[in-house]
């Protein structure tokens, strides 16, 4: 009977050793689970929204941006029209002044002793008027260039915002596809 018990005891000891090695192997495999669960935990970086909500957000953003851009374009166009009208009035004023100066030289020639000096004076005044006109034209051109630059900048900003909007709208779609 002791020999049968010795067989059972040895069998039990081998089973316990096998269980100990199994527990050690499982312990080594499982002790990294807290770190793995933290690493594998998914973090939502983007909020997933439905397509109708996305389209509604796009349309509301466009409805906010479009009136402002149109208002700015209208203001620029109005200002350019104002500058053109001012340019036309300056041209008309200049023509009127030239006509007056031309009329004075014919009507006042009896009072002038030397016609050459009066001609030189009228040439000088015409040059002075032309110089003033050129200065005003340059200023108007510079203003027009600044305004056109501002318009181009606004257009580029609007395009960039639209591009950013499209990109932000495309990112959630890529999540759906993945």
BELCORFEN-V779088 format. One record per pair of residues at least 6 apart in sequence whose C-alpha atoms are under 7 Angstrom apart, sorted by sequence separation. I is the first residue (numbers start at 1). J is the second residue. D is the distance in Angstrom with one decimal. If there is no record, write none. Layout:
BEGIN
i->I j->J d->D
i->I j->J d->D
END
This chain:
BEGIN
i->76 j->147 d->7.0
i->48 j->172 d->6.4
END
